[in-house]
Amino acid sequence: MTAIAPFDGFGLGLRRTHYADFLKGDVPVDFVEVISENFMVDGGNPLRVLTQVREKLPVILHGVSMSIGSAHGLDREYLAKLKALAFRIEPLWVSDHLCWTRTSAHNSHDLLPMPYTREALQVVCDNIDLAQETLGRAMLFENPSSYLAFPEDEMSEREFIAEMARRTGCYLLLDVNNIHVSAHNHGFDARAYLRGLPHDRVRQIHLAGHTDGAIKIDTHDQPVCEGVWELYREAIELVGPVATMIERDDGIPPLGELLDELAIARDIASEARTELAA
């Protein structure tokens, strides 16, 4: 498979609320990311909008229901539809989540956690191999946010992810907010987690907000908090220039507010690189 080269840019998720903004003028972003499943159709307005936006900007396809951790294997019809969309859009890359979403008869439409065992690792790697072979390209997989751990776990999440990338040649989508959320919920050191990942496999970073509480919930409906900004600075120092995106899925504000957040990311990344070069 062809290697995925780093892409040093700053982007936003393309959401229905902002379709008109992207169609009527130039939005100061370097790329957009879309939820793959919303466009895996033969026609309709969303696909028309995406095709027009693609004429102006690079696009990343980000899936939420490949179910790479499914013990029943991958849905071949799903893969065929995703491949057709990728052929039409020619994305920067295709990504999904390290999770499972379905059984043989039911799709939960939720990103369910994996047990970090050797058996589960083999299932995930076999599924990634099939997905990448079918699509004819390497993929990115995102670290999950989680709220429970399995007593059967045989390794940490970061060890699981590192071995997954080594075995399959896949790349990583580093969700900094998910690290922040899971570190709080499970009591691990977020910075040690960052340091333990294979930094050369990271190609994208997600930044998002969450709901605070005794358990932090990854709701994607709040601005990025200070703790996530601090972790982002350290991530950039470790992985270097990669694509960075603000991800908002609910409580979506006017486009200008998201662009203001994106400007903060640009400034932090610039300062981190300047400090490293000094």
N, C-alpha and C positions, 0 to 999 in steps of 0.2 A: 504494500500500500504506500501511496505517496505520503511523505511526511507533511504535517500541517505547520507551516511557517508562522512564527509570532506575528501578530497584527497589533500594532501600537495605536489604539484608537479608543474613543469614548462614545458610548451610545446609550440608547433608551429602548425599552420594550415598546413595540408598536401596538397600541391598544385602541379599541374602537373610538373612545372618547377623543382621540387626537388624530383620527383619520384625516379630517378636513385640514388640520394644520400642516400635515405632511404633503397633502395633495396641492395645496394652494401656493406654497412657497418653499424656500430653502430653510430647513431647520438645521441649526448649527451642531450636527452630530456627525460622527464618522461611520456609523452603522446603526441598524435597528435589529432587534431580535423579536421573533414572533413565536407563539405557541403553535407547534407544527400541526396538531390535530384540528385546529380551527380552519386550516387551509387544505386539508387532505380530501378535497372534493373536486368535482369536475367543473364547477362554475360558481356563480354567485358574486355578490358585491365584495365580500372580504377578499376573495382571490383576485378580483379585478383591482382592488386597491393595492394589494401587495404587489401585483405585477407592475403597476405604475410607480410605486415607491421604489421597487427594485431597479427601475431605469435610472434613478438618482443616487441610490445608496446601496452598499453591500448589505446583505441580509444573513442573519443566523437563524437556523431552524432549531427550536428548543422544544423537545417533546416531554410529555408528562404521563404517557401511558404505554411506553414500550414494555415495561415490566421486566427489566433486565434480570431481576432476581427470581423470576417465576420458575418453580421446579417443573412446571408443565412445558417449558420451552416458550419460544416466541410465536406470536401470531403471524403466519406467513402473509396473510392478506393485508395486515397492518404494514408489514415491511414493504410490500409491493406498492401500496399507496404512498408511503413515505419516499420510496425511491423515485416514484413518478413526480412527486412534488419537488424533490431535490433536483431532478433533471430539468424541470421547468424553471426553477428559481436560480439555480447555480449558486448555492449559499457559500458563505465563507467556510462554514462547517455545520455539522449536525450534532446536536447534543441531547442528552436525556439525563435521568437521575439514577443513582445507585439505590434502588428500592424495588419493591414489587407492588403491583396494583391489582392483579387479578388471579383468580383460580381458573380451572378449565371451563367453568360455567358462569363466572361472575366477575365483573369489573367494579372494583370499589371506588374508582375515581379519587383515590387518596394515595399518598406516597408513603407506603408502609415500610417499617424498618426491617433490615436484614439481621439475621444472627451472624456474627463474625466467626464462622467456623470454617475448617478446611473443606468440608462438604459443600457449604454454601458458596465458598470461593470458586470451587470447580464449576458449579452451576452457572454462576455469574460469568466466568471466563468463557465457558462454552457458548453462552448466549451472546456475549459480545463478539466472539469470533464469527458466529452466524450473521449477526447484524452487520458487521463491517464487511464481511464477504458479500452479502446480498446487496448492500448499498455501493460496494466498490470504493469505499473510502474509510479512513480512520474516523472515529467519533470521539467526542468529549463526554465525560460523565461527571455529574455534580455530586459533591458530598452532601448528605441529607441533614436536615434538622431532625432531632429525635427527642423522645420524651420517656423512653424506657430502654432498658438493656436486657439482653437474654442471659440467664445464668450459664448457658452452654457456651458462651463466647470463648474462643480460644486465642484471640488476638484483639488488639485495639482496632478502632476504625481506621486510623491512619496507616497502620500496618496492612490491613486488608486492602485499602485503596492502593498503596504502593505496590503490593504484589499483583493486584489486578492489572495495573498499568504495565508492569514488567512482563507479565505473561502474554497479554493481548496486544500490546503496542498502542493501546488507546491513550488519549490525552485527558486532561483534567479541567473541569470547570470548577473553580474554587469559589464557593459561596461563603464570603467572609461573615455575613450575618448568621448563617447556619452554624459556623464554628462558634461564634459568640453565644448563640442560643443553646447549643448542645453542651458547651463547656459549663455554662451556668447550671443546666438541668442535671448534668452527670458529675459535676465537680472536678473536671479535668482542666489542665492548664492549656488555654487556647494558644498561647505563644509556643509552647512545646509541641503542640499538634502541628502548627504551621511549620516549625523547623524540621519536623520529621517526615514531611511529604517530599516526593521527588519533584523538586522545583522545575526541572527541565521539561516536565510533562505538562505544566500548567500553560494554558493558552487563553483563558478568560477568567475574569473575576466578576461575580455578582455582588452588588451592594443593595441592601433593602432594610426595611424597618420591621419591628416586631411588637408584640404586646407584652408588657412587663407584668410580673407577678411572681409568686413563689416558684412557678414554672413559667419560663418564657415561651411564648407561642409565636411561631414563624408565620405571621399574618400578612406580611407585605402590604400593610395599609397605613404605615407611619413613615415619617422621614427617617433617614439614617441617623442613628444615635452616636454620641461621642465615642463610646466604647468600640463601635464598629469602625469608625473613622480611624481610631488609633491602631486597630488591628490591620486595617487596610494599608496604612503607612508601612507597617512591618512586612506585610505581604509583598508590597512592591519592592522593598529593599531585598527580599529574598528571591523573588521570581523574575524581576526585571520588567521590561516593557511588554505588557500584554493587553488585550482588549478588556476594558472596564465598562460595566453597565449598571445603571440604576434600574432596579426592578420594582415596579409598583403594580399590584393586581387588584387592589380594592382601595376605596377612599381616594380615587385617582384625582389629583389636583389639576389646575390649569397647567398647560405645557411649560409656561415660564418658571413655575416652581421647581419642576423636575430639572430644567436646564440650570437653575441656580445650584441645585444639589450636584449636578454633573460638573459644574465649574469648581466646586469644592474638591471633587475627586481629581480633576486636572491639576489643581494647585498642589494638593498633597503629593501626587505622583511626581510632579515637577520638582518639588522641594526634596523628596526622597532621593531622586536621581542626582540632583545637584550635590547633596550631602555625600552620596556614594562616590561621586567623581572627585570630590575635594581631597 
